[in-house]
Amino acid sequence: MTEPLSGEALRALAAFDTPTICNALELVTPERRAFGFNRRPLVAPFPALKPIVGYARTIMVRSREPHPRDKAAARQKRLGWYEYVAAAPQPSIVLMQDVDGPDAGFGAFWGEVQSNVHKALGCIGVVTDGAIRDIDVWADGFMALAGSIMPSHAHVDIVDFGNTVSVAGMIVASDDIVHADRHGAVVVPRAAVAALPAAVATLVKREKVLLDACKRPGFGVEDLRQAFARADDIH
């Protein structure tokens, strides 16, 4: 297992929203500019929740047809999943791929029970291209991004867990660092973590030059040209 990051490092990233982290990653790891984040929109039923940062726990589920396992085998698979979610390093974030293809989100794995169980196991949220439900009785403070909101869990069951998954076009491996908020989610390379706060500070300074300029009376294109030049000088 890769050495976990310090709690201080995780808290530093959680101080920023996900678009800001994406912007900072463009400075620190420009080769990742076009990947590493969700490529399809996700529903954020709790938009007031603060950004979260944690270690990915990856899983694939399906719900369209009955699963082939008997009850004992299905229970054992589910308990193995819970052990994986609760294992170090923490906090964990579930990255769940629904593999039912065009019928992804047919049934909801997530609701009142699962959100509370996972929260109690040290998990702080879920990002899935599948469905969730029970919005009114969801675990308090448990982040969710989902492909849809649906009423039934149908035949939902675990296909496998711990492998690399694709969630709304975002490729995620087990224990990847994931940052998420109401805008979406992004994988943060470990090597970039330490440099991100300084990159954010640089971006804020550059943006302030532009924002201050456009608020001045009589602002025009020439003012914008000068503001761009001043912003470019900030490193």
N, C-alpha and C positions, 0 to 999 in steps of 0.2 A: 504494500500500500504506500502511495506517495505521502510524504510528510504533510499533515494538515496545516492550513494557514492559521495564523493567530486570530483570536477573536477580535483584536484591534483592527487587523487588516480587513476582516469581513465587515465590521461596523463602519469602517471608512468608506467602503464601496456602497453600503446601504444608505449612506447620507445623500446619495445622488439618485436621480430618477434614471430609468433605463435608457431613454434617448440620450441623456448626457453621457452615460457610460459608453454607448455606441459611438458618440462623437469622439470621446477620448481615445477609444480603441483605434479610430481612424488615424490618430496621431502616433500612437504607440506601436500598433501593429497594422500598418496600412495595407499589407497583403491580405488582410481579413475583411476589407471594406465591404465586400459583396456577399459574405456568408457568415454563419455563426449565430444568426438571429432567426426568429420565425419569419417565414416567407409568406404565410397566409394569415389573415386577421383572426384574432381570438376574442371571445367574449370575456369581459371583465365584470362579473356581477357585483363586485365589492370595490368600486373605484376609489373609495376613500382610504383604503389600506396603504400603508407605507411600503416602499420597495423592500424586497427580501433578497438575501444572498445566502446560498448554501451549496451543499454537495449533492450532485444528481444521483437519484436512485431510479434506474431505468426499468421500464416494464412494457410489455405488449399485452393487449387484451383484445377480446372479440366478444360479440354478443348476439350476432345474427342467428346462429344455430346452436343447439345444445352441445356442450363440450363432451368429449369422449370419456372423461374420467369418472370413476365411481365416487360416491360421497367421501369416502375415506381418503382417496388419493387427492381429490380436490381440496379437502381441508388441509392436508399435509402441504400441498403447494401454497395455499394461502398463508399458512403459518411460516413457511420458509420465506415468503415475501415479507412478512412483518418483521422477522428477524433481520433481514437485510436492511429494511428501512431504519430500524432502531440501532444498527451497528455504527461504530465510529468510522469516519469522522462525522460530527454533527455541527450545525443543524442540517437536516436533509431536505431536499425538495424532490418531489416525484415528477419525473418526466415520463408521461404515459402515451404510447403510440397505440391508436386504435387500428387494427389490421383488417377491418372488414371492408376495406376499399371504398367503393362508392357509398356503401351503407355505414361508413364510420359514424359513430354516434347513435347508432340504432338503439342501444341500451346504455344506461348510465351506471358506471362503477361507483361513482362518487355521490354521496348524499350526506344526510345527518350522521349516520353511523360511521361511515368511513372517514369523513373529515375529522370527527372527534377521536376515533381510534388512532389515526395517523398523527394528529396533533399531540396526543398523549405519548406517542413513541418518539417524539423529538423532531417530527417533520413540521415545516413551517408553511408548506404550500404545495400546490399541484399545477403543472402545466400539461395540458392534454389536448390533442386534436379530436378527442372523443367527447362524450356528453357528461354533464353533471346535473343534479337535481336537488330538491329540498333546500332551495335558496334561503327560505325564511327561517330554517332551523339549522343552518350550517354552523360549524364550529366557529366560535367568535375569534376573529383575528387571523383565521387561516386563509391565506392567499389562494385565489383560483383564477386560472386562465383556461378557457375551454373552447372547443370547437362549436359546441351547441349546448342548449339546455333542453332536456327531454324528460318526460314523466316516468318512464319505466326502466327497470334494469334489464328487462328481457332475459337473455341467457348469458349475461356478462360473466366472463371468467378469464383467469390469467392464462396466457399462452406461454410466456417465458419472462424471465427478468434477469437483470444484470448485464445484458448485452447492449451494444450500441443501437440507438433508436433514432427514428426521424419523426419529429413532432412539429407539425405544421411547416415542414421543410427545414427545420433546424436539426442538425445532426448532433447528438449528444451521447457521450460515453459515460459509463458509471464513474462516479466521483468527480466528474467535471464540475468546475465552479460555474454556477448559473445565477444571473441577476435578473430579477423580474419585477414588474409593476403593472399597472393598468394598461400601459402601452404595448407590452409584449415581453419577450425574454431574449437574453443573449448569453452565449457561452463566453466566459472570460478566461483566456489562457493564463495559467498560473504565473508564467514568466512576465506577464504584463501587469499583474496586480499592484506591485509596489510603485510603478510609474504612473498609475492612473490618477491619483489625487493631484499631482503636479500638472498633469496634462489637462485636467479639468480646470485648474486655476488659470492656465494659459488661455484656454478657450473662453472662460468668463471675461477675462481682460479684453480679449479681441472683440467679443460680442458687445461689451459695454461701450467701446468706442463707436460702434455702429448704432447702437440703441440711443446713446446720448445725442449723437449727431442728428438722427431723424426726428428727435423731439424738439429741436431748436426751431424757432420761428424762421420762416423763409427757406426751409430746407429744400435743396434741389439736387440735381444729378452731379453737379460739380462738388457739392459738399460730400456726397456719397463717394465720389472718386477719391477725395482726400481722406475720408474716413477709412476706406479700404486700404489705402497706402499706409496709414498709421497702424491699422490692425495688423498688416503684414509684417511690420517691424517688431511685433511682440512675439517673443519666443520663450 
